[in-house]
């Protein structure tokens, strides 16, 4: 079977870490100068590996094999969250690149090819999964026109122009080219580490259902408005969130999660009773029935609050993605590879985070593999995985790619 070069895998990851290095992590937002430098460096590494490499018109990097036989697509992303980790994304790109090298150097796989993609903006600085959605034809020009950086309002069109990508064609999926898509990633949680396991074989990528909860009360003086007459919108939202947290565990699935990621009070002054309050709320699960049940309960709790409370509350749906099931054949390839390199140390599990694989699964068989995250930390500069686990994961991934190509 093809074999990865452990030292090369670690060296490539450490080199990527230098683009926007921040403490022990990176700060490499989409289309920052550090991000563009990393993308151009990756083009060079792909070319050195014998792949035909380019950056397309939305900023994704592609390395394409010229092999005449069966091919597998691999990938992840290069940009980071702000002041975040060094492995979230790059791990999957480097695993795919070294699998392409190993497959290409093995005479038994001379007719096989591995393509590598570094999808643009998986982290969502300008939008939602821009690179993989563009590849599937799900990113219209009108959305690119309207897209702005969520942190500074910079138009996506301006960022593309400054990156030298204005007018560059966007890569499109070629029907029938691939036997499937395989993506590797750090777990970003502690399930593997806490169980003493080394490899996670993803069964499904959860859906994320997002809402804006708004309460309207009466803005008034915090000192002179009696408790009896005041209509505190902030208190109404907080009480509703408390009821959600009390009730959801009784109806949720084993891996359901929910979060109020932002609560905004208006006008937000210490001596003013808030006249309006807004909470951005989401829940995640891979089971459609559980998602429906949680949404129905959310609406019921809002109705109860409106019957008894002084501030009317409304709920607006911001987004409802669909759970993505991973391909059984690719799960079996990963299990077979893990049985060789990490016997007894692999498990099947869902992904609680979104990944580009959920979009690729719409057009081809898709699979995902996790390696442990130390302390379950991600989206923070202390994110890390041991060198031993990185190398073990690369071996399992390459073995699984080879098995999938020959399946």
Beta strands, then each sheet from edge to edge (+ up, - down):
strand 1: 21-22
strand 2: 25-26
strand 3: 52-55
strand 4: 61-64
strand 5: 71-77
strand 6: 113-119
strand 7: 181-186
strand 8: 199-205
strand 9: 207-216
strand 10: 220-221
strand 11: 257-266
strand 12: 272-273
strand 13: 276-285
strand 14: 312-320
strand 15: 324-325
strand 16: 346-351
strand 17: 366-371
sheet 1: 1+ 2-
sheet 2: 3+ 4- 6+ 5+ 7+ 17+ 8- 15+
sheet 3: 3+ 4- 6+ 5+ 7+ 17+ 8- 16-
sheet 4: 11+ 13- 9+ 14-
sheet 5: 10+ 12-
end
